[in-house]
Amino acid sequence: MGKYVLITGGTKGIGKAVASCLGKSGYNLILTYASDTATAEKACCELQYPGIQVLTLQADVSERTSIEVIHRYLTEHDIHLDALVLNAGMTCREPFETLLPEDWERVFFANVHFPVFLLQKVVGLMNKGGSIVFTGSLMGIQPHSVSLAYGVTKSAVHALVKNLVKFLVPYELRVNAVAPGFVDTEWQKTKPAEIRRNIENKVALGRFCDPDELAEVYKMLIVNSYLNGEVVVVDGGYSYK
Ligand SMILES: NC(=O)c1ccc[n+]([C@@H]2O[C@H](COP(=O)([O-])OP(=O)(O)OC[C@H]3O[C@@H](n4cnc5c(N)ncnc54)[C@H](OP(=O)(O)O)[C@@H]3O)[C@@H](O)[C@H]2O)c1
């Protein structure tokens, strides 16, 4: 039986690129998504690399019950994970003045609480020597001027990675994060051309990151056996101007 990776938000964008990279390396893939079943099925067909299994599972990270859904799926299929990529995230662009506590809590639940309690639930189903990778964000390092909740939750993700290191020692698991800058996924493609140009002007490489070049960094964090507690920033050389 080969190695298994579970990737939350694995059917599009960054998660799908990581799935492709790991699938090509022989990992069996379990990809969760929120609601777009048609795209999940399409991703499942596209990611059929020789000798691997590709499984998809609907599990919305804004719902507490999804933790049990994922745990039950793994136990029913007798799957033990070698890697866990906690990638799915949410934002809220409501202005500060009208932001509701419910909006704030929803982003915190999806970006921070869900991965913590999913990890607590499945840590016993991870093989020793395994690896956990969180998706953080450059916006957890540089102040975010649009979504207060997003920037603060991604900072919390970076702090989580540092703090989890010791808690995962008994399980012989490593934990790291990738903090991407601006990656050309649906998340960014919907932005108006003027805002995209403004972003490109702040990146030394003058362009958005391709999800596939970012995926290589996730793979490195999973396969390198000495990387632990790192937050790897991948922003193409971002500087505010
Ligand atoms: N793109 C960037 O520039 C950028 C930069 C820094 C960090 N990030 C972070 O990278 C992660 C992925 O972003 P992306 O750009 O790859 O997004 P994306 O292209 O929009 O892909 C989103 C994926 O996550 C799933 N997803 C969305 N909301 C979910 C939810 N509530 N529960 C479960 N799955 C959910 C989607 O499933 P459905 O198709 O069913 O909705 C899809 O599989 C996020 O944590 C984001 O904060 C992105």
The ligand as a MOL file (V3000), in Angstrom:
LIG
                    3D

  0  0  0     0  0            999 V3000
M  V30 BEGIN CTAB
M  V30 COUNTS 48 52 0 0 0
M  V30 BEGIN ATOM
M  V30 1 N -4.3480 32.4880 -4.1070 0
M  V30 2 C -3.5290 33.2300 -3.3640 0
M  V30 3 O -2.9720 34.2350 -3.8110 0
M  V30 4 C -3.2720 32.8550 -1.9310 0
M  V30 5 C -2.2350 33.5050 -1.2590 0
M  V30 6 C -1.9550 33.1640 0.0560 0
M  V30 7 C -2.6940 32.1770 0.6760 0
M  V30 8 N -3.6980 31.5760 0.0100 0 CHG=1
M  V30 9 C -4.4270 30.5200 0.7140 0
M  V30 10 O -4.3910 29.3340 -0.0560 0
M  V30 11 C -5.5120 28.5090 0.2540 0
M  V30 12 C -6.1590 28.0500 -1.0380 0
M  V30 13 O -6.4460 29.1670 -1.8350 0
M  V30 14 P -6.5920 29.0680 -3.4300 0
M  V30 15 O -6.1540 30.3860 -3.9570 0
M  V30 16 O -5.9670 27.8320 -3.9190 0 CHG=-1
M  V30 17 O -8.1880 28.9780 -3.5560 0
M  V30 18 P -9.0920 28.3910 -4.7400 0
M  V30 19 O -8.3660 28.3350 -6.0120 0
M  V30 20 O -10.3270 29.2060 -4.6480 0
M  V30 21 O -9.3720 26.8620 -4.2750 0
M  V30 22 C -10.1470 26.6460 -3.1960 0
M  V30 23 C -10.2190 25.1610 -2.8570 0
M  V30 24 O -10.5810 25.1190 -1.4670 0
M  V30 25 C -11.8940 24.6250 -1.3500 0
M  V30 26 N -12.6180 25.3990 -0.3650 0
M  V30 27 C -12.9870 26.6990 -0.4130 0
M  V30 28 N -13.7120 27.0040 0.6770 0
M  V30 29 C -13.7980 25.8670 1.4090 0
M  V30 30 C -14.4690 25.5090 2.5870 0
M  V30 31 N -15.1990 26.3980 3.2710 0
M  V30 32 N -14.3660 24.2380 3.0190 0
M  V30 33 C -13.6440 23.3150 2.3380 0
M  V30 34 N -12.9950 23.5780 1.2110 0
M  V30 35 C -13.0870 24.8430 0.7380 0
M  V30 36 C -12.5410 24.7390 -2.7170 0
M  V30 37 O -13.6340 23.8340 -2.8470 0
M  V30 38 P -14.9430 24.2800 -3.7240 0
M  V30 39 O -14.4490 24.3020 -5.1320 0
M  V30 40 O -15.9460 23.2450 -3.4670 0
M  V30 41 O -15.3340 25.6390 -3.2320 0
M  V30 42 C -11.3310 24.4240 -3.5890 0
M  V30 43 O -11.0400 23.0410 -3.5670 0
M  V30 44 C -6.3810 29.3540 1.1790 0
M  V30 45 O -6.1180 28.9980 2.5190 0
M  V30 46 C -5.8870 30.7820 0.9440 0
M  V30 47 O -6.0830 31.5910 2.0760 0
M  V30 48 C -4.0100 31.8780 -1.2930 0
M  V30 END ATOM
M  V30 BEGIN BOND
M  V30 1 1 1 2
M  V30 2 2 2 3
M  V30 3 1 2 4
M  V30 4 1 4 5
M  V30 5 2 4 48
M  V30 6 2 5 6
M  V30 7 1 6 7
M  V30 8 2 7 8
M  V30 9 1 8 9
M  V30 10 1 8 48
M  V30 11 1 9 10
M  V30 12 1 9 46
M  V30 13 1 10 11
M  V30 14 1 11 12
M  V30 15 1 11 44
M  V30 16 1 12 13
M  V30 17 1 13 14
M  V30 18 2 14 15
M  V30 19 1 14 16
M  V30 20 1 14 17
M  V30 21 1 17 18
M  V30 22 2 18 19
M  V30 23 1 18 20
M  V30 24 1 18 21
M  V30 25 1 21 22
M  V30 26 1 22 23
M  V30 27 1 23 24
M  V30 28 1 23 42
M  V30 29 1 24 25
M  V30 30 1 25 26
M  V30 31 1 25 36
M  V30 32 1 26 27
M  V30 33 1 26 35
M  V30 34 2 27 28
M  V30 35 1 28 29
M  V30 36 1 29 30
M  V30 37 2 29 35
M  V30 38 1 30 31
M  V30 39 2 30 32
M  V30 40 1 32 33
M  V30 41 2 33 34
M  V30 42 1 34 35
M  V30 43 1 36 37
M  V30 44 1 36 42
M  V30 45 1 37 38
M  V30 46 2 38 39
M  V30 47 1 38 40
M  V30 48 1 38 41
M  V30 49 1 42 43
M  V30 50 1 44 45
M  V30 51 1 44 46
M  V30 52 1 46 47
M  V30 END BOND
M  V30 END CTAB
M  END
